[in-house]
Amino acid sequence: MKGGADFTAGNIKLDERHTKFEVFRRGRSVTKVTLGVYGLHNVRNALAAVACGIELDMPVSVIRDALAEYRGVARRLEFKGEHAGVLFLDDYGHHPTEIAATIEALRMNYKRRVVVVFQPHRYTRTKLLYRRFGPAFKSAQVVRIMDIYAASEKPIKGVSSRLIIDQAKKYVRDVKGFKPDSDLRGLVGSLRKGDIFLTLGAGDVWKLHEQAMEEWKKIGKG
């Protein structure tokens, strides 16, 4: 992350629990930061926080310690559980840019197979952005797309989750539609030790985790 800015991040290191980087001010090292959240987008956010804090004359040690304590917010790569080698995570991301950043962060930090269940949000958003959803999923290995969460909108003729499914198939080999009542058990049964089970969307997709984890136990893998 270099360029003409006064503050830049370098020596970025990612692992399954932390994101670490060094802050430079006009080319000179200022401090090293350890975050308990993942992804280059969080490096950028933390770098901005460091820059603001220094400009406000806050001690660098205070800024660094505060960032080390930050664990994110609800529904942003929120930890839901871990059983028999499968990590269950939930994220509010419903815009293609958010989805791409979330999945890429997991791939960079974990190096695991990512199994995604996505719930599209709003007919209008789907109509406008469906072509951009395809590449947003390219870092996932398995993608399941639920019906659109209407969020008080009325259906639009010709607009359904099928638009996103068709686009995602251009970038991901294993893409299908997904009905929680009939398809969840089969999807959970296909999980492997080491997988990440990720739910994405601004609707009620997060509710799948409790049942998914129970299924994972019942089929003898948990």
Z-matrix of the N, CA and C atoms (Angstrom, degrees):
N
C 1 1.469
C 2 1.533 1 109.47
N 3 1.309 2 115.58 1 70.22
C 4 1.450 3 119.61 2 -178.80
C 5 1.511 4 110.09 3 -115.93
N 6 1.320 5 114.74 4 161.70
C 7 1.448 6 120.13 5 -178.84
C 8 1.503 7 109.32 6 168.56
N 9 1.331 8 117.08 7 -152.41
C 10 1.441 9 120.76 8 -177.76
C 11 1.510 10 114.16 9 -90.34
N 12 1.310 11 118.60 10 5.59
C 13 1.465 12 121.40 11 -177.26
C 14 1.523 13 111.04 12 -73.34
N 15 1.324 14 116.23 13 154.64
C 16 1.465 15 121.01 14 176.30
C 17 1.529 16 110.71 15 -66.92
N 18 1.314 17 116.70 16 -39.96
C 19 1.459 18 121.42 17 -178.68
C 20 1.524 19 109.57 18 -110.10
N 21 1.319 20 116.75 19 129.88
C 22 1.460 21 122.08 20 178.10
C 23 1.519 22 109.65 21 -135.66
N 24 1.329 23 115.49 22 161.02
C 25 1.461 24 122.00 23 177.72
C 26 1.513 25 109.30 24 -112.75
N 27 1.328 26 116.24 25 138.58
C 28 1.453 27 120.97 26 178.82
C 29 1.506 28 111.27 27 -143.71
N 30 1.324 29 116.28 28 175.22
C 31 1.466 30 122.15 29 179.08
C 32 1.529 31 111.27 30 52.32
N 33 1.330 32 115.96 31 46.10
C 34 1.460 33 121.63 32 -176.98
C 35 1.529 34 109.79 33 -76.81
N 36 1.329 35 115.59 34 128.37
C 37 1.461 36 121.74 35 179.46
C 38 1.523 37 109.35 36 -129.38
N 39 1.316 38 116.06 37 134.64
C 40 1.457 39 122.16 38 -176.53
C 41 1.520 40 109.47 39 -122.22
N 42 1.336 41 115.82 40 137.14
C 43 1.458 42 119.92 41 171.28
C 44 1.527 43 108.11 42 -141.44
N 45 1.328 44 117.07 43 -171.09
C 46 1.468 45 119.75 44 -173.26
C 47 1.517 46 113.62 45 -72.78
N 48 1.302 47 119.26 46 -12.35
C 49 1.462 48 120.95 47 -176.81
C 50 1.525 49 114.15 48 -122.71
N 51 1.323 50 117.17 49 -20.47
C 52 1.457 51 119.39 50 -172.48
C 53 1.526 52 112.03 51 -142.37
N 54 1.321 53 114.49 52 159.94
C 55 1.455 54 122.92 53 166.72
C 56 1.524 55 106.58 54 -122.14
N 57 1.322 56 116.55 55 124.51
C 58 1.462 57 120.76 56 -176.85
C 59 1.525 58 109.58 57 -121.31
N 60 1.328 59 115.81 58 143.01
C 61 1.456 60 119.78 59 176.57
C 62 1.524 61 110.29 60 -158.25
N 63 1.322 62 114.86 61 166.78
C 64 1.462 63 121.38 62 179.74
C 65 1.523 64 108.89 63 -112.72
N 66 1.320 65 116.38 64 137.71
C 67 1.460 66 121.90 65 179.97
C 68 1.527 67 109.32 66 -97.83
N 69 1.331 68 114.65 67 130.62
C 70 1.464 69 120.69 68 177.14
C 71 1.532 70 109.40 69 -118.00
N 72 1.319 71 115.21 70 139.23
C 73 1.468 72 120.52 71 175.33
C 74 1.524 73 107.75 72 -117.86
N 75 1.305 74 115.19 73 113.23
C 76 1.466 75 121.75 74 -175.62
C 77 1.527 76 111.28 75 50.88
N 78 1.335 77 114.62 76 42.14
C 79 1.454 78 120.46 77 175.05
C 80 1.511 79 116.17 78 87.97
N 81 1.327 80 118.16 79 -7.19
C 82 1.463 81 121.41 80 -178.92
C 83 1.532 82 109.67 81 -107.38
N 84 1.323 83 116.03 82 136.88
C 85 1.459 84 120.76 83 -177.66
C 86 1.529 85 111.40 84 -65.09
N 87 1.336 86 115.14 85 133.98
C 88 1.461 87 121.41 86 179.90
C 89 1.521 88 110.94 87 -106.30
N 90 1.343 89 116.11 88 -48.36
C 91 1.459 90 120.75 89 -178.74
C 92 1.523 91 109.38 90 -167.77
N 93 1.308 92 115.76 91 167.36
C 94 1.461 93 122.27 92 172.58
C 95 1.519 94 108.60 93 -110.12
N 96 1.324 95 116.92 94 137.75
C 97 1.460 96 122.17 95 -174.69
C 98 1.521 97 109.87 96 -120.21
N 99 1.333 98 115.58 97 138.17
C 100 1.463 99 121.91 98 173.56
C 101 1.521 100 108.32 99 -120.28
N 102 1.321 101 116.44 100 124.56
C 103 1.460 102 122.54 101 -179.99
C 104 1.521 103 110.53 102 -110.00
N 105 1.323 104 115.85 103 147.69
C 106 1.459 105 121.30 104 174.80
C 107 1.510 106 112.20 105 -95.76
N 108 1.335 107 117.12 106 16.19
C 109 1.464 108 123.08 107 176.16
C 110 1.520 109 107.59 108 -125.19
N 111 1.348 110 116.01 109 165.96
C 112 1.449 111 120.08 110 -168.74
C 113 1.520 112 112.46 111 -113.86
N 114 1.327 113 114.20 112 156.93
C 115 1.453 114 119.45 113 168.47
C 116 1.517 115 114.92 114 105.07
N 117 1.341 116 114.65 115 148.99
C 118 1.458 117 119.94 116 178.50
C 119 1.517 118 111.99 117 -65.74
N 120 1.339 119 117.45 118 -27.80
C 121 1.464 120 119.25 119 177.84
C 122 1.524 121 110.54 120 -64.40
N 123 1.341 122 117.37 121 -32.99
C 124 1.466 123 120.07 122 177.18
C 125 1.522 124 111.69 123 -76.19
N 126 1.335 125 117.20 124 -27.87
C 127 1.465 126 119.74 125 172.32
C 128 1.527 127 109.07 126 -62.55
N 129 1.318 128 116.04 127 -44.43
C 130 1.468 129 119.81 128 179.54
C 131 1.527 130 111.04 129 -63.02
N 132 1.332 131 116.16 130 -43.12
C 133 1.465 132 119.76 131 179.35
C 134 1.527 133 110.82 132 -62.59
N 135 1.330 134 116.10 133 -44.18
C 136 1.467 135 120.08 134 -178.95
C 137 1.525 136 111.25 135 -67.20
N 138 1.327 137 116.56 136 -37.89
C 139 1.463 138 120.16 137 177.19
C 140 1.522 139 111.00 138 -60.47
N 141 1.331 140 116.38 139 -41.34
C 142 1.470 141 120.16 140 176.96
C 143 1.521 142 110.94 141 -63.37
N 144 1.344 143 117.12 142 -38.55
C 145 1.463 144 120.71 143 178.66
C 146 1.522 145 111.00 144 -64.82
N 147 1.331 146 116.26 145 -41.78
C 148 1.469 147 120.08 146 177.94
C 149 1.525 148 110.20 147 -62.02
N 150 1.325 149 116.43 148 -46.71
C 151 1.467 150 120.57 149 -179.24
C 152 1.526 151 111.75 150 -60.15
N 153 1.326 152 116.52 151 -44.79
C 154 1.469 153 120.40 152 179.56
C 155 1.520 154 110.48 153 -63.62
N 156 1.330 155 116.35 154 -44.11
C 157 1.457 156 120.38 155 -179.39
C 158 1.510 157 112.33 156 -61.42
N 159 1.337 158 116.84 157 -44.20
C 160 1.458 159 120.00 158 179.59
C 161 1.515 160 111.05 159 -65.15
N 162 1.333 161 117.07 160 -41.31
C 163 1.470 162 120.28 161 178.63
C 164 1.531 163 111.72 162 -63.74
N 165 1.341 164 116.04 163 -25.33
C 166 1.474 165 120.57 164 177.33
C 167 1.525 166 111.91 165 -92.32
N 168 1.337 167 115.97 166 10.64
C 169 1.471 168 123.05 167 176.53
C 170 1.525 169 113.38 168 65.92
N 171 1.319 170 117.33 169 28.08
C 172 1.461 171 119.96 170 173.44
C 173 1.527 172 108.96 171 -77.75
N 174 1.339 173 117.75 172 143.32
C 175 1.465 174 119.95 173 177.30
C 176 1.523 175 110.61 174 -60.68
N 177 1.304 176 117.24 175 137.18
C 178 1.462 177 121.53 176 -178.94
C 179 1.525 178 111.01 177 -59.44
N 180 1.320 179 117.29 178 -36.58
C 181 1.466 180 120.50 179 -179.40
C 182 1.521 181 111.42 180 -63.21
N 183 1.322 182 117.84 181 -36.15
C 184 1.462 183 122.54 182 179.10
C 185 1.531 184 109.50 183 -67.36
N 186 1.320 185 116.46 184 -44.33
C 187 1.462 186 121.27 185 179.26
C 188 1.529 187 109.59 186 -62.02
N 189 1.319 188 116.17 187 -48.30
C 190 1.465 189 121.18 188 -178.31
C 191 1.523 190 111.87 189 -60.66
N 192 1.347 191 116.95 190 -44.39
C 193 1.464 192 120.54 191 -178.48
C 194 1.528 193 111.64 192 -67.94
N 195 1.339 194 116.48 193 -36.61
C 196 1.468 195 120.06 194 178.71
C 197 1.522 196 110.84 195 -65.17
N 198 1.322 197 117.40 196 -41.89
C 199 1.464 198 121.10 197 179.03
C 200 1.528 199 111.05 198 -66.34
N 201 1.320 200 117.06 199 -34.08
C 202 1.462 201 120.36 200 178.91
C 203 1.521 202 112.09 201 -65.93
N 204 1.335 203 116.48 202 -26.96
C 205 1.461 204 121.41 203 -179.02
C 206 1.524 205 113.02 204 -85.83
N 207 1.331 206 117.00 205 -14.43
C 208 1.464 207 120.74 206 -176.00
C 209 1.521 208 110.57 207 -71.13
N 210 1.324 209 116.18 208 129.65
C 211 1.460 210 121.02 209 -178.84
C 212 1.528 211 112.78 210 -121.73
N 213 1.313 212 117.08 211 18.35
C 214 1.450 213 119.90 212 177.93
C 215 1.519 214 112.20 213 85.36
N 216 1.327 215 115.49 214 -172.40
C 217 1.461 216 122.25 215 -178.47
C 218 1.524 217 109.24 216 -125.60
N 219 1.311 218 115.25 217 167.27
C 220 1.464 219 120.09 218 -179.73
C 221 1.527 220 110.72 219 -58.74
N 222 1.331 221 115.07 220 140.98
C 223 1.452 222 123.84 221 177.49
C 224 1.525 223 113.25 222 63.39
N 225 1.321 224 116.69 223 26.00
C 226 1.459 225 121.37 224 169.05
C 227 1.519 226 106.84 225 -125.29
N 228 1.341 227 115.33 226 94.31
C 229 1.457 228 122.31 227 -171.65
C 230 1.525 229 110.00 228 47.93
N 231 1.325 230 114.05 229 48.61
C 232 1.464 231 120.48 230 -177.89
C 233 1.531 232 110.46 231 -76.77
N 234 1.311 233 115.39 232 130.16
C 235 1.457 234 122.19 233 178.39
C 236 1.520 235 109.35 234 -72.41
N 237 1.348 236 115.91 235 122.05
C 238 1.456 237 120.43 236 179.42
C 239 1.530 238 112.42 237 -105.63
N 240 1.314 239 116.86 238 -22.12
C 241 1.451 240 120.21 239 178.80
C 242 1.516 241 111.13 240 160.28
N 243 1.330 242 116.13 241 167.16
C 244 1.461 243 121.71 242 175.88
C 245 1.519 244 107.77 243 -145.34
N 246 1.321 245 116.11 244 124.20
C 247 1.464 246 121.47 245 -177.29
C 248 1.517 247 109.70 246 -139.45
N 249 1.310 248 116.06 247 131.00
C 250 1.466 249 122.17 248 174.20
C 251 1.524 250 112.78 249 47.46
N 252 1.320 251 115.25 250 42.27
C 253 1.451 252 120.20 251 174.73
C 254 1.506 253 116.59 252 86.70
N 255 1.337 254 118.32 253 -3.00
C 256 1.466 255 121.13 254 177.14
C 257 1.526 256 109.75 255 -104.19
N 258 1.328 257 115.40 256 129.48
C 259 1.451 258 122.56 257 179.94
C 260 1.523 259 109.16 258 -98.46
N 261 1.330 260 116.98 259 126.42
C 262 1.460 261 122.60 260 -178.21
C 263 1.531 262 109.12 261 -105.59
N 264 1.337 263 116.26 262 119.50
C 265 1.456 264 122.73 263 -177.15
C 266 1.523 265 110.67 264 -130.67
N 267 1.339 266 114.93 265 153.01
C 268 1.464 267 120.58 266 178.53
C 269 1.514 268 109.62 267 -132.30
N 270 1.332 269 116.14 268 143.08
C 271 1.455 270 120.19 269 178.93
C 272 1.531 271 110.28 270 -143.66
N 273 1.316 272 115.10 271 143.73
C 274 1.463 273 123.22 272 -177.27
C 275 1.531 274 112.54 273 -76.08
N 276 1.311 275 117.45 274 -10.24
C 277 1.461 276 120.80 275 -173.96
C 278 1.520 277 113.42 276 -51.95
N 279 1.313 278 116.98 277 127.21
C 280 1.459 279 121.85 278 -179.75
C 281 1.523 280 112.32 279 -137.76
N 282 1.331 281 117.13 280 -5.17
C 283 1.460 282 122.67 281 175.08
C 284 1.534 283 107.46 282 -99.45
N 285 1.326 284 119.12 283 144.37
C 286 1.463 285 120.30 284 -177.55
C 287 1.524 286 115.03 285 -51.54
N 288 1.318 287 117.62 286 -39.92
C 289 1.466 288 120.40 287 -179.81
C 290 1.525 289 111.03 288 -64.39
N 291 1.333 290 116.91 289 -42.03
C 292 1.468 291 121.12 290 178.05
C 293 1.523 292 110.89 291 -64.48
N 294 1.309 293 115.89 292 -43.82
C 295 1.463 294 120.68 293 -178.56
C 296 1.521 295 110.84 294 -61.44
N 297 1.329 296 116.66 295 -47.11
C 298 1.459 297 120.65 296 -179.95
C 299 1.523 298 111.20 297 -60.08
N 300 1.332 299 117.37 298 -44.11
C 301 1.464 300 121.04 299 -179.18
C 302 1.524 301 111.33 300 -65.04
N 303 1.328 302 116.94 301 -39.68
C 304 1.467 303 121.21 302 -178.59
C 305 1.525 304 111.44 303 -65.82
N 306 1.329 305 116.56 304 -49.27
C 307 1.460 306 119.86 305 -177.69
C 308 1.525 307 110.83 306 -67.11
N 309 1.318 308 116.85 307 -40.64
C 310 1.456 309 119.99 308 179.77
C 311 1.524 310 110.98 309 -64.37
N 312 1.337 311 117.30 310 -37.32
C 313 1.464 312 120.58 311 177.39
C 314 1.523 313 110.68 312 -60.59
N 315 1.317 314 116.63 313 -42.09
C 316 1.464 315 120.14 314 179.02
C 317 1.522 316 111.32 315 -66.21
N 318 1.308 317 116.79 316 -42.34
C 319 1.454 318 119.99 317 -179.46
C 320 1.525 319 111.48 318 -64.61
N 321 1.316 320 117.14 319 -37.46
C 322 1.457 321 121.19 320 -178.96
C 323 1.526 322 111.55 321 -72.74
N 324 1.325 323 117.30 322 -36.95
C 325 1.466 324 120.80 323 -176.35
C 326 1.514 325 112.66 324 -85.42
N 327 1.320 326 117.09 325 -37.65
C 328 1.455 327 119.98 326 -169.84
C 329 1.521 328 115.31 327 -103.91
N 330 1.312 329 118.54 328 -28.18
C 331 1.467 330 120.96 329 -177.06
C 332 1.530 331 111.20 330 57.06
N 333 1.328 332 117.47 331 34.54
C 334 1.459 333 122.33 332 -179.79
C 335 1.530 334 110.21 333 -113.55
N 336 1.322 335 114.84 334 165.65
C 337 1.462 336 120.38 335 172.34
C 338 1.529 337 108.10 336 -70.11
N 339 1.321 338 116.98 337 132.14
C 340 1.460 339 122.33 338 -178.73
C 341 1.525 340 109.52 339 -108.19
N 342 1.330 341 115.84 340 119.81
C 343 1.464 342 123.26 341 178.64
C 344 1.530 343 106.92 342 -107.62
N 345 1.316 344 116.85 343 117.16
C 346 1.465 345 122.19 344 -172.56
C 347 1.521 346 111.67 345 -111.37
N 348 1.330 347 115.83 346 134.79
C 349 1.466 348 121.62 347 166.06
C 350 1.524 349 106.04 348 -115.89
N 351 1.333 350 116.04 349 116.09
C 352 1.459 351 121.27 350 -176.26
C 353 1.524 352 110.89 351 -114.27
N 354 1.319 353 114.59 352 135.08
C 355 1.464 354 121.52 353 176.74
C 356 1.533 355 108.37 354 -112.36
N 357 1.330 356 118.19 355 105.24
C 358 1.469 357 119.75 356 178.53
C 359 1.528 358 110.88 357 -58.62
N 360 1.323 359 115.32 358 148.29
C 361 1.463 360 120.72 359 -175.13
C 362 1.529 361 110.02 360 -119.56
N 363 1.303 362 115.91 361 113.41
C 364 1.470 363 124.84 362 176.65
C 365 1.538 364 112.87 363 78.66
N 366 1.321 365 114.48 364 138.22
C 367 1.459 366 121.57 365 177.20
C 368 1.526 367 110.95 366 -67.65
N 369 1.327 368 116.25 367 -39.53
C 370 1.468 369 119.15 368 -177.85
C 371 1.525 370 110.87 369 -64.09
N 372 1.340 371 117.28 370 -42.68
C 373 1.469 372 120.29 371 179.70
C 374 1.534 373 110.41 372 -64.72
N 375 1.317 374 115.64 373 -40.93
C 376 1.460 375 119.33 374 179.14
C 377 1.530 376 110.92 375 -62.52
N 378 1.322 377 116.44 376 -43.77
C 379 1.464 378 120.69 377 -179.95
C 380 1.530 379 111.59 378 -61.46
N 381 1.313 380 116.80 379 -41.16
C 382 1.461 381 121.30 380 -175.81
C 383 1.529 382 113.63 381 -77.82
N 384 1.338 383 116.44 382 -34.28
C 385 1.457 384 119.50 383 -167.96
C 386 1.533 385 115.25 384 -118.09
N 387 1.313 386 119.06 385 5.18
C 388 1.471 387 119.32 386 -170.13
C 389 1.525 388 113.38 387 -56.86
N 390 1.321 389 118.46 388 -32.78
C 391 1.464 390 120.06 389 179.85
C 392 1.525 391 111.90 390 -67.35
N 393 1.317 392 117.28 391 -26.84
C 394 1.470 393 120.75 392 -178.00
C 395 1.527 394 112.03 393 -82.58
N 396 1.328 395 117.36 394 -14.21
C 397 1.456 396 119.12 395 -179.86
C 398 1.527 397 112.23 396 -72.12
N 399 1.319 398 117.52 397 -31.09
C 400 1.455 399 120.10 398 -178.64
C 401 1.518 400 112.99 399 -54.07
N 402 1.336 401 119.11 400 -61.47
C 403 1.463 402 120.43 401 -179.44
C 404 1.525 403 113.44 402 -65.13
N 405 1.319 404 117.48 403 -20.64
C 406 1.471 405 119.77 404 179.23
C 407 1.519 406 111.71 405 -63.52
N 408 1.330 407 116.82 406 -25.69
C 409 1.469 408 120.88 407 -177.49
C 410 1.524 409 113.60 408 -96.76
N 411 1.306 410 119.10 409 4.70
C 412 1.460 411 121.58 410 -168.33
C 413 1.530 412 113.92 411 -63.10
N 414 1.329 413 119.17 412 -21.92
C 415 1.467 414 120.99 413 179.77
C 416 1.523 415 112.85 414 -89.47
N 417 1.328 416 117.83 415 -0.33
C 418 1.467 417 121.73 416 176.47
C 419 1.518 418 109.53 417 -92.73
N 420 1.323 419 116.04 418 158.49
C 421 1.460 420 120.47 419 179.19
C 422 1.525 421 112.36 420 -102.73
N 423 1.316 422 116.95 421 -30.40
C 424 1.459 423 122.83 422 178.86
C 425 1.522 424 107.83 423 -132.74
N 426 1.321 425 117.19 424 129.61
C 427 1.470 426 121.08 425 -179.62
C 428 1.518 427 109.37 426 -131.30
N 429 1.327 428 115.63 427 129.51
C 430 1.458 429 122.40 428 174.89
C 431 1.525 430 107.98 429 -122.79
N 432 1.331 431 115.57 430 131.70
C 433 1.460 432 121.69 431 -174.87
C 434 1.522 433 110.18 432 -113.79
N 435 1.321 434 116.81 433 120.35
C 436 1.457 435 122.09 434 177.50
C 437 1.528 436 110.69 435 -81.16
N 438 1.326 437 115.83 436 173.00
C 439 1.456 438 120.98 437 171.96
C 440 1.525 439 109.89 438 -64.19
N 441 1.305 440 116.05 439 158.98
C 442 1.464 441 121.27 440 -178.72
C 443 1.530 442 110.91 441 -67.01
N 444 1.323 443 115.61 442 134.34
C 445 1.461 444 122.17 443 172.52
C 446 1.529 445 106.87 444 -84.04
N 447 1.311 446 116.86 445 112.26
C 448 1.464 447 120.67 446 -169.12
C 449 1.521 448 114.09 447 -66.78
N 450 1.320 449 118.13 448 -35.00
C 451 1.473 450 121.69 449 -178.01
C 452 1.526 451 111.04 450 52.96
N 453 1.327 452 116.46 451 47.80
C 454 1.479 453 125.93 452 176.70
C 455 1.530 454 113.52 453 78.53
N 456 1.330 455 118.77 454 -4.23
C 457 1.466 456 120.41 455 177.90
C 458 1.529 457 111.51 456 -78.96
N 459 1.299 458 115.83 457 154.04
C 460 1.454 459 121.17 458 173.24
C 461 1.526 460 108.99 459 -87.22
N 462 1.321 461 117.47 460 147.36
C 463 1.470 462 120.09 461 178.28
C 464 1.528 463 111.35 462 -57.00
N 465 1.333 464 115.20 463 149.73
C 466 1.456 465 122.56 464 175.98
C 467 1.526 466 107.58 465 -112.71
N 468 1.302 467 116.74 466 129.13
C 469 1.456 468 120.98 467 -177.77
C 470 1.526 469 110.74 468 -55.15
N 471 1.311 470 115.96 469 130.07
C 472 1.459 471 121.13 470 177.56
C 473 1.510 472 115.03 471 83.41
N 474 1.326 473 117.23 472 -0.88
C 475 1.471 474 120.91 473 -178.37
C 476 1.525 475 109.19 474 -109.19
N 477 1.313 476 116.78 475 117.17
C 478 1.453 477 122.61 476 177.91
C 479 1.523 478 108.93 477 -150.63
N 480 1.305 479 116.51 478 175.83
C 481 1.461 480 120.34 479 178.89
C 482 1.529 481 111.68 480 -64.30
N 483 1.325 482 117.60 481 -17.76
C 484 1.458 483 121.27 482 177.85
C 485 1.528 484 111.69 483 -57.93
N 486 1.327 485 117.87 484 -32.27
C 487 1.464 486 121.01 485 177.34
C 488 1.522 487 110.61 486 -59.61
N 489 1.337 488 116.04 487 -42.87
C 490 1.468 489 120.42 488 -179.50
C 491 1.517 490 110.71 489 -72.94
N 492 1.323 491 116.65 490 -40.13
C 493 1.471 492 120.70 491 178.70
C 494 1.522 493 110.46 492 -56.77
N 495 1.320 494 116.58 493 -47.41
C 496 1.471 495 120.91 494 -178.09
C 497 1.529 496 111.77 495 -63.00
N 498 1.324 497 117.11 496 -36.40
C 499 1.464 498 120.31 497 178.16
C 500 1.527 499 110.94 498 -72.24
N 501 1.334 500 117.01 499 -42.70
C 502 1.461 501 120.73 500 -178.33
C 503 1.524 502 111.86 501 -62.99
N 504 1.331 503 116.90 502 -32.58
C 505 1.469 504 121.07 503 179.96
C 506 1.521 505 112.47 504 -62.71
N 507 1.309 506 117.25 505 -19.48
C 508 1.459 507 120.43 506 177.85
C 509 1.528 508 112.11 507 -73.99
N 510 1.340 509 116.71 508 -17.18
C 511 1.465 510 121.40 509 -173.53
C 512 1.529 511 114.04 510 -122.28
N 513 1.334 512 116.49 511 -21.24
C 514 1.466 513 121.20 512 -176.99
C 515 1.521 514 108.49 513 -127.97
N 516 1.316 515 117.19 514 134.06
C 517 1.461 516 120.85 515 -175.56
C 518 1.521 517 112.57 516 -69.33
N 519 1.327 518 117.49 517 -41.09
C 520 1.465 519 122.04 518 -173.33
C 521 1.529 520 110.02 519 -107.29
N 522 1.318 521 116.59 520 91.55
C 523 1.468 522 123.06 521 -179.34
C 524 1.520 523 109.14 522 -131.05
N 525 1.324 524 116.98 523 131.55
C 526 1.462 525 121.88 524 177.55
C 527 1.521 526 109.76 525 -147.80
N 528 1.335 527 114.89 526 162.60
C 529 1.447 528 120.19 527 168.34
C 530 1.524 529 109.01 528 -70.16
N 531 1.326 530 116.31 529 163.69
C 532 1.463 531 118.86 530 -173.42
C 533 1.526 532 110.88 531 -145.87
N 534 1.348 533 115.06 532 123.01
C 535 1.458 534 122.51 533 173.90
C 536 1.535 535 107.00 534 -112.10
N 537 1.310 536 119.15 535 110.53
C 538 1.472 537 120.92 536 -174.89
C 539 1.524 538 113.87 537 -52.12
N 540 1.317 539 117.75 538 -42.77
C 541 1.468 540 120.25 539 -175.67
C 542 1.533 541 112.67 540 -63.08
N 543 1.319 542 117.11 541 -34.65
C 544 1.459 543 119.99 542 -175.74
C 545 1.526 544 114.34 543 -107.71
N 546 1.325 545 118.11 544 -19.33
C 547 1.464 546 120.63 545 -171.17
C 548 1.525 547 115.22 546 -110.97
N 549 1.334 548 118.09 547 -13.64
C 550 1.465 549 119.30 548 -173.45
C 551 1.524 550 112.19 549 -63.84
N 552 1.322 551 116.51 550 -45.24
C 553 1.461 552 118.63 551 -177.08
C 554 1.531 553 111.60 552 -61.10
N 555 1.316 554 116.57 553 -41.25
C 556 1.458 555 120.15 554 179.15
C 557 1.516 556 112.29 555 -64.69
N 558 1.323 557 116.37 556 -40.34
C 559 1.457 558 120.15 557 179.41
C 560 1.525 559 110.73 558 -65.70
N 561 1.327 560 116.27 559 -45.54
C 562 1.463 561 119.93 560 178.76
C 563 1.529 562 110.41 561 -61.91
N 564 1.326 563 116.46 562 -38.54
C 565 1.452 564 120.48 563 178.66
C 566 1.515 565 113.46 564 -63.86
N 567 1.331 566 117.44 565 -21.07
C 568 1.461 567 121.35 566 -179.95
C 569 1.528 568 112.74 567 -90.00
N 570 1.329 569 116.88 568 -5.06
C 571 1.462 570 120.13 569 -179.47
C 572 1.523 571 110.73 570 -66.10
N 573 1.335 572 114.32 571 153.12
C 574 1.459 573 121.24 572 178.83
C 575 1.530 574 109.13 573 -121.83
N 576 1.296 575 115.64 574 154.45
C 577 1.457 576 119.61 575 174.36
C 578 1.525 577 109.15 576 -58.10
N 579 1.313 578 116.00 577 130.03
C 580 1.456 579 121.12 578 -177.90
C 581 1.517 580 113.92 579 101.45
N 582 1.346 581 117.89 580 -10.09
C 583 1.461 582 121.25 581 -179.42
C 584 1.523 583 112.43 582 -70.88
N 585 1.323 584 114.57 583 158.40
C 586 1.461 585 122.62 584 166.23
C 587 1.517 586 107.20 585 -110.83
N 588 1.327 587 116.70 586 124.81
C 589 1.464 588 122.79 587 175.59
C 590 1.523 589 106.43 588 -101.20
N 591 1.333 590 116.57 589 109.41
C 592 1.462 591 122.53 590 -172.67
C 593 1.516 592 111.23 591 -116.80
N 594 1.323 593 116.75 592 124.01
C 595 1.460 594 120.85 593 171.47
C 596 1.522 595 108.51 594 -99.50
N 597 1.342 596 115.52 595 139.29
C 598 1.459 597 122.42 596 -177.77
C 599 1.517 598 110.00 597 -132.51
N 600 1.326 599 116.21 598 137.73
C 601 1.461 600 119.39 599 175.16
C 602 1.506 601 112.54 600 143.09
N 603 1.328 602 115.13 601 158.51
C 604 1.458 603 121.28 602 -176.72
C 605 1.520 604 113.17 603 -94.88
N 606 1.334 605 117.29 604 1.80
C 607 1.458 606 120.64 605 -179.50
C 608 1.518 607 112.11 606 -93.01
N 609 1.339 608 116.54 607 -129.25
C 610 1.462 609 120.46 608 -176.94
C 611 1.528 610 112.86 609 -111.27
N 612 1.326 611 117.18 610 22.62
C 613 1.465 612 121.08 611 -179.89
C 614 1.520 613 112.35 612 -60.29
N 615 1.321 614 117.41 613 -26.58
C 616 1.469 615 121.84 614 -179.28
C 617 1.530 616 112.14 615 -59.55
N 618 1.315 617 116.96 616 -22.08
C 619 1.457 618 120.64 617 -178.44
C 620 1.532 619 112.48 618 -68.18
N 621 1.309 620 117.92 619 -13.81
C 622 1.459 621 120.98 620 -178.03
C 623 1.526 622 113.37 621 -68.92
N 624 1.314 623 117.21 622 -23.29
C 625 1.465 624 119.88 623 -169.93
C 626 1.524 625 113.65 624 -63.18
N 627 1.305 626 117.25 625 -43.92
C 628 1.461 627 118.60 626 -178.12
C 629 1.525 628 110.88 627 -59.32
N 630 1.317 629 116.62 628 -46.91
C 631 1.459 630 120.38 629 179.42
C 632 1.527 631 111.60 630 -67.62
N 633 1.336 632 116.25 631 -39.62
C 634 1.465 633 119.73 632 -179.47
C 635 1.523 634 111.20 633 -62.34
N 636 1.321 635 117.03 634 -42.47
C 637 1.457 636 119.75 635 179.95
C 638 1.522 637 111.60 636 -68.82
N 639 1.330 638 116.84 637 -35.05
C 640 1.466 639 119.61 638 176.67
C 641 1.523 640 110.86 639 -66.78
N 642 1.321 641 116.59 640 -40.86
C 643 1.459 642 120.80 641 177.55
C 644 1.529 643 110.49 642 -63.03
N 645 1.307 644 116.30 643 -41.40
C 646 1.467 645 121.68 644 -179.59
C 647 1.529 646 110.85 645 -59.99
N 648 1.322 647 116.14 646 -33.97
C 649 1.465 648 120.09 647 177.10
C 650 1.527 649 111.03 648 -76.45
N 651 1.323 650 116.46 649 -42.61
C 652 1.468 651 120.33 650 -173.67
C 653 1.524 652 113.31 651 -66.23
N 654 1.302 653 117.08 652 -31.06
C 655 1.463 654 118.61 653 -176.53
C 656 1.523 655 112.10 654 -84.27
N 657 1.334 656 115.36 655 9.28
C 658 1.446 657 119.47 656 171.31
C 659 1.514 658 115.67 657 90.73
N 660 1.321 659 116.50 658 10.61
C 661 1.462 660 118.82 659 179.68
C 662 1.513 661 112.46 660 -108.31
N 663 1.326 662 116.29 661 -1.42
C 664 1.447 663 118.78 662 -177.09
C 665 1.503 664 111.61 663 -115.04
